[in-house]
Amino acid sequence: MFRCINVILILCVCRAYGTENFGGESRIVNGTNAKEGEFPYAVSLRRNSSHTCGGTILNERFILTAAHCVCRDSKPQDSTLFSIQYDMLEITKEPVNSINVKEINCHKFDSDKIIYDAAVLELEKPIPKGKWSPVKIANKFVARESLSGTIIGWGRLFHGGPISKTLQKMKVDIYDDETCGKKFDTMHHICFGAPVGGACNGDSGTALIVDGVQVGIASFITHYCGTANKQHPNVYSRVTTYYDWISGIAGLEQL
């Protein structure tokens, strides 16, 4: 059962930026630069041309992200405010590899309980062929203590710090449902931690990857950026719960 607890939606990066605002050779806490082609499905979601969240490519027309980035509960925000930047390891201020969002699908997002925090974006035109490739999303997943995963994003490099110009990655330890379920709804949530580091503002909507498959969507943190442990885990939306809904909108082949 979901209990009341202080949470911070890991969004809140919606300002204009330039090269001087990035962290140079800095890293998100305990994160490292992703390599070229390592996560070819990652996109920057932009509001008024500024990075605000991340997302993943489902196919040439549809993007998966967090509902709290683009929805007011189950109601979509104005889609004309949003665009995506694809096929970029380093995001730019200029609209390079940029496509506008045509329609926002919000599912049944509940901002109080932070459940159904998933959205599917339809683009105004298909993503041209290039180095990108679609993400594989999980239709089955069992959270176990023995599992590790990888989170990615262009979010803030530290609490209150600048966003990263270069896509970051970090290995995390998955917590089992018994541990996560003490505070959160494991039908909707996956919890994880790391010795040092974690997700931060601007990482919302990006992926938790386990064995090459997306199992989670960045949703919220329960303490300051850089803290992710059993007392204060990072919490991502559980893709398997929304698999049929995502597939139905994006026209994915049912597994």
Phi, psi and omega in degrees: 000135181288127179254153178294131180203150178290125178227157178234113174297131188272058179249243168052032167235101186214042180243158176295147181219159174219181184302326184291342182271351180275169187270012179058241180270008177292167180229148164303150190310113179068013178267168177224161178295134171290156179267156178304125178082001183288323179230073189289356180261356184284137176228153171267126175268126186243137174246122185051042174073008177245139179303131177232325180211183173240182178190179178227149182278120175275319173196190187293348182244346189228143182236139175258132178210187178272141180297324184293347176284331192225002186231153167249096194053232185273004182260129180288148170284178180293113185296336182291349177281345193244149172212170175236152172243122188242166174059035183228119172285322177247117180284155184231161174288324181287152184280056177282136180050049185245138177226136180286153177273132180268316185212144179245126176251122192255355185057222184241046185305130177243106185287344177282311180271349184053056174238162188056037181277068180215141178219147176244126182258132172262132183272157179293332178211159181295150173289126180297156177299142182188213181278348183289160172211155184287154176280152170265128179253148187278135169256351174219138177198132176242119180283124180227151181298333184281352184275145169237159180215184180228132172253152182225161175163165176254025184288183184301144183283340174197169184301118181080003183270187180282161173282163181271138174286323183260138178304130180256156176223154177204137177281138181227161179255122180285139174262144181289167185294331178296317178292311181295323184290351177293334181233339189231170183267104187286354168291329185248341192238145169238132181250148176205169178214182179203153179305317176215134174104179181161185181289160180214178180305134182099348178270349180310142176087348180278180193257148160258119184252130174232122180052042175079007183236139178282120180249343183218158176239127184303122186239296182206160173248159186247007178203201179291155172306140181092358175246119178211096180215183185295332176282322181228074183283161161277144185232125181243151177291142185273110185300323184300326180294331184252009187303311182296320180295313179299312183297321181296322180284314186276352180071033179283152176289126181289131179267000000 
